[in-house]
Amino acid sequence: MRASGYLLAAVFGLACSGAGSAQDLNDEFDDAKTLKGWTVFKPGNAEPYQKLDIGTARKGWLTLTPKANQGWYNEGTAPALFKQIEGDFMLETCVVTRKAGAPDEAPAAAYNSAGLIVRDPASGPRRQNWVVVNVGHQDPDLGTEVKTTVNSVSQLEKRRGEHTGHLRLARIGTTVYALSKLNGEDKWTLLKELERRDLPKRVQIGLMCNGWTPQSDLHAEFDYFRVTVPKTKDDLTADAKK
């Protein structure tokens, strides 16, 4: 990534850092050409986003701005970018969510958020199966949301906090773990542990966002996407090696 291994996000004073693995699925968003390595999710072949680019809106970052009235909930879907993986994994990203047109403000609309997703590639009508962890404006507070969806029925859990920070989503065996380390925090928090035996060996992994209401105002920026393979549960809350 960058020579120092760190990037200071001027917005909110967040340091987005950490050393990635040498796996092909990683993307530091330093080269616009790497967008070709992602599958952009387009339900009904319609573009669900207003903006999607690497390095244009903000150098070294992937920018994703959803259209309004979209959200990952029950049957609903929203913008996402996918790759595929088999077996155990841990995803990590650093994401800034802010109000479109107002760099110093958090999103104001309910459930305008961005983060990580793991999804069954066979998902479809009445059979949406996935897990997300995201950060942004939930309802009514800012913070994180973990959402698990089985056969198009979603259950969510929210935690109040900042709207910018690091997120992890991992699978060990048949258990999925969601974690966060938000702006101002120095330790990883295990937000949720979910048993998902229904998810296949090969799943979609990637980045997602929500623009739930007609007043959607989310502008999401991702610093990187990194994939490692955890050996034990302790690896989930360990800082990445530098």
N, C-alpha and C positions, 0 to 999 in steps of 0.2 A: 504494500500500500504506500504509505508515505514514509520517508526515510526515518523519521523519529519513532514511528509506530503509533503515533497519537495524532488525533485531529481535534482541535478545540473548536467546537461549534459556538460561534459568537452568539447565536440565538440561545438565550437562557443560560449561557455559560457552561454548556455541557461538554465534558471530555468524552468522546466516543473512541474507545481504544480496545486493544486486545489483539493477540496474535492468532491468525487463522491457521488451519491445517493446509496440507499440500494437495487437497482433493480437488478434482476437476469441477465439482459443483459450486465451489466458492466464487464469489464475485465481489471485488472491491470497488466497483463502479468508477474506475478510473479511465475506462475506455468505452465509448458509446457503442462500439461494435459488439460488446458482450451481450447487448440486448437480444441479439439473434440467438443466443443460447437459452433463452427463456421461451416457454409457451405462454402466450398472453391469453387469459381466459376471456372469451367473448360469448356469453350466453346468447343463443339465437343469432350468432354472427354479427351482433351489434357491438360497437365500441362503447363500453360502459364508463369510460373515463374522459375527462376534459383534457388532461395533460398526462403524458407518459414519456419520459426521456431520461437519458443518462448524461449528465455533465452539461446540459444546455441551460436549464433553469438555475442549477447550482453545480459548480465544478466539483467532481469527485463524489457526487451523490445521485441516486435514482430518485426522481420526483414522480409522484403519482397523485393525481387529483381526480376524485370520482365525480360522476354526474349525480344529481340529486335522486332521492327516493330509491336508494339501493343499500342493501345490507345483507350480511351473512346471518340469516336467521330463518329457521324452519326450511321452507322451500326456497326462500330468497337467496340470491347470490349477488355479488358485487365484484369490482375489479380485483384481479389476482394475477400473479405470475407464477408459473409452476416449472419445476424440474421433477425428476423421479428418482427414487432410491429404494433399496431393499434392506430389510433387517433393522438393526438398531442404529440410532443416529441422535445427534443433538444439533439443532439449528440455533444460530444466534444472529441478531441484528441490533443496530442502534438506530432508532427512529425519532425524528422530530415531527410532532404534529402541531400545526398552527392554523390560525384563521387565514383563509385566502385573502390576500391583499393587506394583511396586517401582521408583519413578521414578529412583532412583539406580543401578540395575543394568542391565547389558546382558542381552538375551535369553540364556537358558541352553541352550535346545534347539537341536539341529543344524538348519541351514538354516532358521532363522527370521530373515527379512530382508525389506527393502522397497526399492523403487526405481522405475525407469522401464522401459517396455516399448514395443517396436515390433512390430506383428503383422499378418500377412496376414489381411484380413477373411474370406477364403475358407477359413481353417483349419478342420479337422475331423478325424474319426477317420483315423489314419494319415497325416494331412496337416497336422499342426501345424507352422507356420512362423513363427518369431518370434526376437527378440533381447531380452534383458534385461540391465540392470546394476543391481545392488542392493548394499546394505550391511547388516550385522547380524552375527549369529552364523552362520558357515559351518560347516565341519567340518575340523579341530577348533578352528580359531581364529576370532577376530573379524576382520572386514575386508570386502572387496568380492568380488563374484562377477560375472563376465561369462559369460552362457550364450547360445549360439546353437543353434537347433533347426531342422533341415531334415527335413521329412517325418517328424516325430515322433521323430527321433533327436537327442538333445542332447549337446553338448560344452561343458564348462565350464572356466573358468580362475579361480582364486582368488588374492587378494593379501591378505596379513596387514596389519591396521591397526585403526583405530578403528571403531566401530559407528554413528557419526553423522557427517553431513557433506553436502556438495554433490555432486550427480551430474549428468552430461550424457550424452545419447545423441543422436547426430546421423547424418544421411545426406547424403552429397554424391555425386551420380550413383548408382552401384550399391554404394558402399562405406559401411558402417556403422561408426561410431566410438563407443567407450565411454570415458568419462573420469570422474575423481573428484577432489575436493579435500576431504579429510576433516578433521575437527576437529584443529586444531593445525598444519595444513599451509597454506602460503601460495601454492602454485602448483598448477595443474591437472596431473594425471598422465594420460597417454594409456594406458589399460589394455589396449585391444585394438582392432585394425583388422580388419574382416571384409568379405569380398567376398560380397554377397548379391544377385546378379543375379536371383534367383527372386522377390524381393519385388516386388509390383506398384507402379505409380505411386502409387496411392491406398492408404494403409495406416492401420491403427489406431495411435494413440499414446496413452500415458497412464501411469497409476500402477499398481503391482502390489505384492503381498507374498506371502511363503511362510510356511506353518505346517506344516512337513514331517512332524513326528513326532507320536505320540499325546500327547507332553508339550509340545506347542506352547504357548509363553508370550509370543508377540510382541505388542507394542503399538506401532504405527507412527504417527507424526505428521508430516505434510507441511506445510511453511510456505508453499509456493507452487508453481505449475506455470507455466513460461514457455516460449514458443516464439519463436525467431528463425530467420532464414534466413542461414546462413553463406555468405560469398562465396568464401572460400579456406579451406584447412586450418588456416591460422594463426589464424582466428577461433575455432577450437575450444578453444584454450588461453588465449584472451584474457579478461581480466576484463570483465564486463558494464559498459557505460557507465552512469554515475550521472547 
